[in-house]
Amino acid sequence: MLRPGQHAEGAIRLLDAIVFSNLWVAAAAALLTAAAARAMGVAPAPAAVGLAASGTLMVYGIDRLRDVSADRETAPARTAFVEQNRRALTALCGGAGLAALGFAAAAGPATIGLTSACGLAGLGLAVALTGPARVRPLACVSGATLLALAGFREGERYGMGVADGALAAGAVALGP
């Protein structure tokens, strides 16, 4: 029999696993890549979307594994999650790295160049609003993030879950 609040605890553990394993931000990266392609009037290349997701998962994962001592004070729940799941997260990073290599090989130089250029440019709100008409819809991404930050609540779950979720929501708001 479940005790009161047990469902909520399970939901929090599930959300922690999604957010603290970096799956959430990797999904946001994939959605942003697809949204950027659609905003430019081209179909999202599966290899580019996969590269964005797997590369993000690997880079964020390595950062979390490496920065445990530095994150202990500022992100104690995430740090505890990383410490408890270190082996699984290490395997996830390794798998993501291998997947990123495969996606990069499949993407070819043109896609790698395009995704690198988009990453370096950042496509901020000002650029989206003043750029060519076909990229103006990307303002949804920055707008969703701005709304999330405007309602910011102190705490790592909000900062990581809601801010990264706002990126994904902005990308989804662009539509197919």
MIMAR-774050 format. One record per residue: residue in three letters; y, z, x of N, C-alpha, C, O in turn. Coordinates in pm, whole numbers, plus 32768, in hexadecimal, padded with zeros to 4 digits. Layout:
ALAYZXYZXYZXYZX/...
***
This chain:
MET7F8B80008054800080008000807C800080598081804580BF/LEU80DF7FB38032815C7FAA807E81B7801F805D81C180497FEA/ARG81F6805380C1825880BD80AA82E0807C809382F5800980BA/PRO833E80C4805583C3808C803B8405805D80BD840280A38122/GLY843F7FE880BA84847FB2812E842C7F66818F845E7F2A81EE/GLN83A87F678178834D7F2681D583627E8E81D683567E50823F/HIS83817E538164839D7DC4815F841A7DA481B1841D7D4081FA/ALA84807DF781A584FB7DE181F084E37DEB828585187D9B82D3/GLU84927E4C82AF84737E5B833E84297DE0837184457DB083DF/GLY83CD7DAD832283847D35834983E07CBC835383D27C6983AD/ALA843D7CB182F5849C7C4282F884F67C4B837385137BE683B2/ILE85217CC3839485767CD5840A85287CB28488855E7C7284E3/ARG84A97CDB849084587CB8850584477C218511844C7BE9857F/LEU84327BDE849F84247B4D84A184A67B0A84CF84A57AB18524/LEU85167B36849585977AFD84BE85B57B19855185E77AC28598/ASP85957B92857F85A77BB2860D85567B51866485877B1F86C9/ALA84DA7B38863C84847ADE868A84BF7A51868F84BE7A1186F8/ILE84F27A21861E852C799A861B85AB7994866F85BE793686BC/VAL860279F7865F868279F686A686717A19873A86A479D18790/PHE86297A84875886207AB487E285C47A5F883885CC7A6688B3/SER856C7A0F87FC851979B4884A85637933886A853278DF88B5/ASN85DA79238831863078AE88428604783587F0863877C78804/LEU85A578488795857E77DB873D85F177B186E28600773C86C1/TRP8643781486B886B277FA865C871B77A0869F8745773D8664/VAL874477C3871987AA7773875D877176EB878687BB7689878B/ALA86EF76E487A386B1766487C286B27609874686C975918751/ALA8699764386D186A175F68655872F75C4863D874475528613/ALA8792761B8659881E75F2864B883D757E86A9888475218683/ALA880A7583872488217516878387E57493875188237429875C/ALA876D749B8719872E742286E4877E73EA866E879473718665/LEU87A97443861587F8741685A1887E73DB85CC88AB73788592/LEU88BF7417862F893E73E2865F892C735986A089807300868F/THR88C1734886E988A572C687278891725B86BD88C871ED86C7/ALA8844727C8658882E721D85EB88B07201859F88CC718E857A/ALA890072688589897F7257854189DF720085918A2571AC8558/ALA89E4721386148A3C71C286688A13713086638A6870D7865C/ALA8991711586668962708A865D898B704D85D889BD6FDD85D3/ARG89757097856B899A706484E68A30704D84DC8A5C6FEC849E/ALA8A7F70A585188B11709685138B3D7019855E8BA56FDE853F/MET8AEF6FF185C08B0E6F76860C8AD06EFB85CE8ADB6E8D8604/GLY8A906F0E855B8A596E9D851289D56E69854689B06DF7852B/VAL898C6EBB859089096E9285C188A06EF6859388BF6F698573/ALA88266EC8858F87B86F21856A879E6F8285DD87A16F5A8651/PRO8784700185BD87657061862886E570388671867E701E8632/ALA86EC703386F4867670118743861E708E874C864D70F7877A/PRO85A170858721854A70FB87288542713887B4853E71B387C2/ALA854170E6881B853B711B88A385B9716A88C585B171D18908/ALA862C713D889786A9718588B286AB720A886786D67270889E/VAL867E720987EB86787284879B861672E687DB8633735D87E6/GLY85A372B48804853F730888468572733F88CB855873B388EC/LEU85B972EC891685F173178996865873868980865B73E789CB/ALA86AC7377891A871073DE88FD86CD746288DA86F574CC890B/ALA8668745D8885862474D7885A85D8751788CD85E8758E88E7/SER858674C9891285337503897D8587752E89F4856B75958A32/GLY85EC74E08A16864475078A85868F75878A67869B75DE8ABD/THR86C1759389ED8708760D89C586A9768489C786CC76EF89F9/LEU86327671899285D076DE898F85AF770D8A1C85A577858A35/MET859E76AE8A79857E76D28B0285F377198B4685E077838B83/VAL866A76E08B3E86DE77198B84870177A48B4E871678018B9B/TYR870777B18ACB872578358A9186B778998AB186D2790D8ACF/GLY8639786B8AAC85CA78C58ACA85CE78F98B5985BC79708B71/ILE85E778A08BB885F178CB8C438663792D8C54865579928C9A/ASP86D379128C138746796D8C1C872379F78BE587457A5C8C22/ARG86DF79FB8B7386BC7A7D8B3886597ACA8B9086677B438BA1/LEU85F77A848BC785957AC58C1E85D57AF88C9F85B07B628CD2/ARG86337AAE8CD186747AD08D5086DB7B408D4086ED7B908D9C/ASP871E7B478CCF878E7BA38CBD876D7C228C7187C67C5D8C35/VAL86F17C4D8C7386C97CC38C26871D7D3D8C4C874F7D838BF4/SER872D7D578CCC87787DCF8CF4880B7DC48CCD88487E288CA5/ALA88457D4F8CD988D27D3D8CB488E57D448C1C894F7D6F8BED/ASP88817D198BD0888C7D168B3E886A7D9B8AFB88837DAD8A84/ARG88327DF78B4788017E748B0C88707EBD8ABF88567EF38A54/GLU88E97EC08AF489567F088AB289947EB98A4089B67EF189D8/THR89A47E368A5389EA7DE689EF89917DB0898189C17D918913/ALA890F7DA3899D88B27D6C893A882E7DBB893F87C77D848966/PRO88317E3A891687B97E8D892687427E6088D286D07E6B8901/ALA87577E30885A86E67E04880886A67D888845862B7D7E884B/ARG86F87D2A887186C27CB288B286797CD78932860D7CA2894E/THR86B37D32898086747D5C89FD85EB7D9A89E2858B7D7D8A29/ALA85E37DEE897C85627E2B895984FD7DC0893184897DC68958/PHE852A7D5D88E384D27CF088BB84A07CA4893584297C86893F/VAL84FB7C84899184D57C398A0984727C898A5D84107C538A8F/GLU848C7D0A8A6D84327D5D8ABC83A77D668A7C83427D638AC2/GLN83A27D7189F883227D7D89B382D57CF989AF825A7CF989A6/ASN831B7C8A89B882DC7C0689A882ED7BAE8A2382EC7B338A18/ARG82FE7BEB8A96831C7BA28B1282B67B328B2F82DD7AC28B50/ARG82377B508B2481D17AEB8B4481D97A748AE381D57A018B0E/ALA81E57A918A6481ED7A268A01826C79D38A15826979588A09/LEU82DB7A168A32835879CD8A47835379798AC6838A790B8ACB/THR831079AC8B2D82FF795F8BA882AD78E28B8C82CF78758BBB/ALA824178F18B4081EF787D8B1B823F781B8AC5823477A28AD7/LEU8290784F8A6982E377FA8A14834677AA8A69835A77338A51/CYS838377EA8ACC83E077A48B27839877378B7583CB76C88B83/GLY832177578BA782D576F38BF282B0767C8B9B82BE76098BC5/GLY828176988B228260762D8AC582D975DA8A9F82D275608A95/ALA8349761D8A8A83C575D68A6883F2757E8ADD8422750E8AC8/GLY83E275B08B57840675618BCC83B174E38BD883E474778BF4/LEU832F74F28BC282D6747D8BC582F9741B8B5682F973A18B6B/ALA831674508ADF833D73F98A7083C073B08A9183CE733A8A74/ALA842073F88ACE84A073B98AF1848B73468B5384CB72DE8B48/LEU843073598BB4841372EC8C1283D972738BC8840072018BE3/GLY837E728C8B6C8345721F8B1E83AB71D88AC883AE715D8AC2/PHE840172268A86846971E88A3284CD719B8A8884FB71308A60/ALA84F071D08AFD854F718B8B55851471068B83855970A18B87/ALA849471088BA68453708B8BCF845070268B5C84686FAF8B71/ALA843470568AE484306FFF8A6F84BB6FCE8A4784C96F5F8A13/ALA852070208A5E85A76FFD8A3385E16F8B8A8386296F378A4D/GLY85C26F868B0185FA6F1C8B5586886F3B8B7F86C66F988B4B/PRO86BB6EED8BDC873E6F0B8C1687B46F038BB488136F508BC0/ALA87AE6EA88B53881E6E9B8AF5882C6F188AA0889B6F4A8A8D/THR87BC6F4C8A6C87C16FC48A1887E8703E8A6B883670928A3E/ILE87B270478AE387D670B78B3A886C70B38B5888AF711A8B56/GLY88A0703D8B73893070308B8C898370558B1389E970998B1F/LEU895870298A9D89A270478A2389A070DC8A048A08711689E5/THR892B71198A0C892471A889ED896F71FA8A5589AA72618A33/SER896E71D08AD389BA72168B3A8A4F720A8B208A99726C8B2C/ALA8A7A71948AFC8B0871808ADF8B3471D48A688B9F72118A6A/CYS8AE171D689FF8B037228898A8B0872BB89AF8B6173048983/GLY8AA972E78A008AA773738A2B8B2073978A7C8B5A74018A68/LEU8B4873408AD78BBD735B8B2B8C3E73578AD98C9973A78AEF/ALA8C4672FB8A7D8CC072EC8A2E8CD5736089CE8D45738B89B5/GLY8C64739389978C6E7406893E8C9273E588AF8C7074338856/LEU8CD5737A88958CFF7354880F8D3673CB87C08D0273EE8756/GLY8D9D740687F48DDF747887B28E26744D87338E2D73D78712/LEU8E5A74AE86ED8E9E7495866E8F157438867E8F2873DD862D/ALA8F65744D86E38FDC73F986F78FB47367870D8FF2730D86D5/VAL8F4E7351875E8F2172C987788EE8728B86FA8F03721686DC/ALA8E9A72D886B18E5D72A386378EC7727C85D08EB97218858A/LEU8F3172CC85C88F9872B085648FF6723F858C902F71FC8537/THR90067229860F906571C3863B902071478671906370E58692/GLY8F9B714A86798F5070D986B08F3F706A864A8F79706D85DD/PRO8EEE7007866F8ED36F9986128E9A6FCC858E8E5B70358589/ALA8EB16F8285258E876FAC849E8DF36FCC84988DCB7026844E/ARG8DA16F8784E38D106F9D84D98CE4702385158C76705084F6/VAL8D357063856A8D0E70E685A08D557159855A8D3471CD8573/ARG8DB4713D85038DFC71A884BD8DA17204846C8DBF727B8461/PRO8D3371D284328CDB722F83EA8CA1729E84418C747304840C/LEU8CA1728D84C48C6E72F7851C8CC4737585148C9C73DE8546/ALA8D39736A84D78D8C73E284C48D42744B84718D6174C1847B/CYS8CE0742084208C8E747F83D38C4A74E4842E8C40755A840D/VAL8C1C74B684A18BD6750D84FF8C37757785348C1975EF852F/SER8CA8754B85668D0B75AA85998D427602852B8D5C76798540/GLY8D5475C984B58D86761784448D267685841B8D5076F58401/ALA8CA5766684168C4176CC83F38C3F773A845C8C3377B0843A/THR8C49771584DA8C4B777885458CC877CE853B8CC27848854C/LEU8D3A778F851F8DB877D985118DAD783F849F8DDA78B084AE/LEU8D737817842E8D61787583BE8D0678E883E58D1F795B83C2/ALA8C9B78C9842F8C417934845B8C88799584B88C757A0E84AE/LEU8CDB796085118D2279B6856E8D927A0485288DB27A74854F/ALA8DCE79C884C18E387A0D84778E027A89842F8E497AEC8420/GLY8D867A8184058D487AF383C18CEE7B43841E8C947B8983F1/PHE8D077B3884A08CAF7B7485048C9C7C0A84EF8CFB7C5384D4/ARG8C227C3484FA8BFF7CC284F58BC87CE8857D8B787C9E85B7/GLU8BF27D5A85AE8BC07D83862F8B2B7D9C86268AFC7DDC85C9/GLY8AE37D6A86848A527D7B86888A0F7CFA86B28A387C8D8689/GLU89A97D078702896B7C91873A89237C3B86D4891F7BC186E3/ARG88E97C77866B88A37C25860889047BC885C288E47B5485A9/TYR897A7BF985A089DD7BA4855F8A0D7B3985C08A107AC3859F/GLY8A327B6386368A697B0586978A0B7A9386B68A357A1F86B9/MET898D7AB286CC892D7A4986F088F87A01867688EF79868675/GLY88D47A4A860F88997A0D859A88FB79BE854688E1794C8521/VAL896C79F9852989CC79B884CF8A1B794C85188A2F78DF84E0/ALA8A49796685928A97790185D98A42788585F68A70781585E1/ASP89C678988625896F7826863E894877E585BA893B776B85B3/GLY893578358552891777FD84CF898A77AB8499897477488453/ALA8A0477D384B88A7A7786848D8A7A76FC84CD8AA0769A848E/LEU8A5076F5854B8A467673858D89E3761A854189FF75A58526/ALA89707653851F890D760684D6893F75E2844A89297572841C/ALA8981763F840789B6762483818A1E75B583858A21755F832E/GLY8A7375B883EB8AD6754E83F98A9574C684098AC2746383D0/ALA8A2A74C2845889E37444846C89A1741483EB89A4739D83CB/VAL8966747183A08925744E8322898D742082BC897173C8826B/ALA8A04745C82BF8A6E743682608A9873A5826F8ACF736A8212/LEU8A7F736C82E48AA172E082F88A4B728482A28A7072128284/GLY89D772B9827B897E726A8225893072018272894371F082EA/PRO88D971BA822B88847155826E88D270DD829E8897708182D7/
***
